[in-house]
Amino acid sequence: MTALAHERPENGPSLDEVVWQAWEAMELPEGYRAEIIEGAIEVSPTGRYSHSQIVFLLKEALGDFLRDGDFAARNGTNVIHERCVWVPDLFIIARDAERYVTDDGLGLTAAGVRVVFEVLSSGHRNQDRDHVRKRREYARAAIPVYVIIDDYDHQGTVTVLTEPRPEKADWVGVHRVPYGTEVTIPEGPAKGFVVTEAITGPARAEK
């Protein structure tokens, strides 16, 4: 589902407000999520087993790494920035996240997010969403680190994006490695955490 831009009616609400109201009113069947990405509502199903397994292993490993600290890994929660809404596969925020809850209680503000992780699902639309549009959105929100785990990029890749430039909707630091090559989170509360083959699995056969 996509909300398309039209000319704003005289004295009417802005398109962003209309899209927001439509998102708030949505009731989806179990197994679907709705996000607002670059001004459009996008509905997508939850991932396949392979997707959920990587998220599960990543969350377990991060839980061990962050244990007893001030930050924790969360998922299944709306992250909100202005009139955009994302449901990342996993993100790191203060363990006591109450101060980041939005006034309406619909989610957590992006200002509190220190690292966001997306695990790719198959299909061009999913690739475009996480590699292009969410890449721009997370940069605009100045989230310090964005990690993309992509089963479908050749034999599998992990990309770590750092140093967001909100005004350009892009990142300065881009580090991309194939599955089987360890990659370390370079900053923030997950600094030193290593995404390993134990999380991603081995290099995939070419698709």
RASUL-V582972 format. One record per helix or strand of 3 or more residues. SS is the DSSP state (H for helix, E for strand). FROM is the first residue (numbers start at 0). LEN is the number of residues. If there is no record, write none. Layout:
BEGIN
SS/FROM/LEN
SS/FROM/LEN
END
This chain:
BEGIN
H/14/11
E/31/6
E/39/6
H/48/18
E/70/4
E/78/3
E/83/3
E/89/5
H/97/3
H/109/3
E/114/5
H/123/17
E/144/6
E/156/9
E/169/9
H/196/4
END
